[in-house]
Amino acid sequence: MFIVLCEAVAEYRAALDEIHRDGLTTVSATGNRREHPAVKIKNAAISRFRAASVAFGLSPVDRVGLPSIDPDSGDSARMFEELA
């Protein structure tokens, strides 16, 4: 699941670089202005990141759903097994 987060961030950054370079809009073959395709890629990457981040408790709301582990129990690896 962590790789999904990493890939989403990489796609987001690449799309953002394109948007910064080219702008939010492009000109179509017919001469009309339209949204740059990288905007949709960026938004999709954000959605994937948010969906995957739930498993890691990256927001306070998501943290509530994570299993609680007593750090002194020596069984902290169990938490990752429950997430898989």
C-alpha positions in Angstrom: 0.0 0.0 0.0 2.9 2.4 0.7 4.0 2.1 -2.9 0.6 3.5 -4.0 1.2 6.6 -1.9 4.7 7.0 -3.4 3.4 6.6 -6.9 0.6 9.1 -6.3 3.0 11.7 -5.0 5.3 11.1 -8.0 2.4 11.5 -10.5 1.2 14.5 -8.7 4.6 16.2 -8.8 5.1 15.4 -12.6 1.6 16.7 -13.4 2.2 19.8 -11.3 5.6 20.4 -13.1 3.7 20.2 -16.4 1.0 22.6 -15.2 3.6 25.1 -14.0 5.5 24.9 -17.3 2.5 25.0 -19.7 -0.3 26.6 -17.6 -3.7 25.3 -16.6 -5.1 25.4 -20.1 -4.0 24.4 -23.6 -5.2 25.3 -27.1 -6.9 22.4 -28.9 -6.4 21.6 -32.6 -9.5 23.7 -33.3 -8.2 26.7 -31.5 -10.3 26.4 -28.4 -8.9 26.7 -24.9 -9.4 23.7 -22.7 -8.1 22.3 -19.4 -4.6 21.0 -19.6 -4.7 17.1 -19.4 -2.2 17.3 -16.5 -4.9 18.9 -14.3 -6.9 15.6 -14.4 -3.8 13.6 -13.8 -3.0 15.8 -10.8 -6.5 15.5 -9.4 -6.6 11.7 -9.8 -3.2 11.4 -8.0 -4.6 13.4 -5.1 -7.7 11.1 -4.9 -5.5 8.0 -5.0 -3.2 9.5 -2.3 -6.2 10.3 0.0 -7.7 6.8 -0.5 -4.4 5.0 0.2 -3.5 7.3 3.2 -6.4 5.9 5.2 -4.4 2.7 5.8 -1.6 4.7 7.4 -3.8 7.0 9.6 -2.4 10.2 7.9 -5.4 12.3 9.1 -6.9 12.4 12.6 -10.1 10.8 11.3 -8.2 8.0 9.8 -6.2 7.4 12.9 -9.3 6.5 14.8 -9.8 3.4 12.7 -6.2 2.1 13.2 -5.7 -0.8 15.6 -4.2 0.2 18.9 -1.0 -1.6 19.9 0.7 -1.5 23.3 4.3 -0.4 22.5 5.6 -2.3 25.5 4.0 -5.6 24.4 6.7 -6.4 21.9 4.1 -7.2 19.3 4.1 -4.0 17.2 4.5 -6.0 14.0 0.9 -7.3 14.5 -0.4 -3.8 13.6 1.0 -4.2 10.0 -0.5 -7.6 9.7 -3.9 -6.2 10.5 -3.5 -3.5 7.9 -2.7 -5.9 5.1 
